[in-house]
């Protein structure tokens, strides 16, 4: 909503054991929840959200 075109978000399966920045790191499940909220907000604002990288990789393999 602030007009940013990107975010850098750290994800770790166990943030408490991350070598750095554990306090600001999301678990994969929390990241999925955040991205669902981001997609909802982006849709309401008419802004695109890139698909997850695994979807891009699948599409690239299918196209080749």
C-alpha positions as CSV (number, residue, x, y, z in Angstrom):
1,X,0.0,0.0,0.0
2,X,3.0,2.3,0.4
3,X,3.9,2.0,-3.2
4,X,6.8,-0.4,-2.9
5,X,7.4,-2.7,-5.8
6,X,9.3,-5.3,-3.8
7,X,10.0,-6.8,-0.4
8,X,12.9,-8.8,0.9
9,X,11.6,-11.2,3.6
10,X,13.7,-13.8,5.4
11,X,12.2,-17.2,5.9
12,X,13.6,-20.0,8.0
13,X,12.0,-23.3,9.2
14,X,13.2,-22.5,12.8
15,X,13.8,-18.7,13.2
16,X,15.1,-19.3,16.8
17,X,18.0,-21.3,15.3
18,X,18.7,-18.9,12.4
19,X,22.3,-17.7,12.3
20,X,21.2,-14.1,12.0
21,X,18.0,-12.0,12.1
22,X,15.9,-14.8,13.8
23,X,13.7,-12.2,15.5
24,X,12.5,-10.8,12.1
25,X,12.4,-14.1,10.2
26,X,9.2,-15.7,9.3
27,X,8.4,-19.5,9.2
28,X,7.4,-20.9,5.9
29,X,3.8,-21.1,7.1
30,X,3.7,-17.5,8.3
31,X,5.2,-16.4,5.0
32,X,2.4,-18.2,3.1
33,X,-0.1,-16.4,5.3
34,X,1.6,-13.1,4.6
35,X,1.6,-13.7,0.9
36,X,-2.1,-14.5,0.9
37,X,-2.7,-11.1,2.5
38,X,-0.4,-9.4,0.0
39,X,-2.2,-11.0,-2.9
40,X,-5.6,-9.8,-1.6
41,X,-4.3,-6.3,-1.0
42,X,-2.6,-6.2,-4.4
43,X,-5.8,-7.4,-6.2
44,X,-7.8,-4.7,-4.4
45,X,-5.3,-2.0,-5.5
46,X,-5.0,-3.4,-9.1
47,X,-1.3,-4.2,-8.7
48,X,0.3,-7.4,-9.9
49,X,2.1,-9.9,-7.7
50,X,4.6,-12.3,-9.3
51,X,3.8,-16.0,-9.0
52,X,5.9,-18.2,-6.7
53,X,9.3,-19.2,-8.3
54,X,8.3,-22.8,-8.5
55,X,5.3,-21.9,-10.7
56,X,7.6,-19.9,-12.9
57,X,10.0,-22.8,-13.2
58,X,7.2,-25.2,-14.1
59,X,5.9,-22.9,-16.8
60,X,9.5,-22.5,-18.2
61,X,10.0,-26.3,-18.3
62,X,6.6,-26.7,-20.0
63,X,7.3,-24.1,-22.6
64,X,10.7,-25.6,-23.5
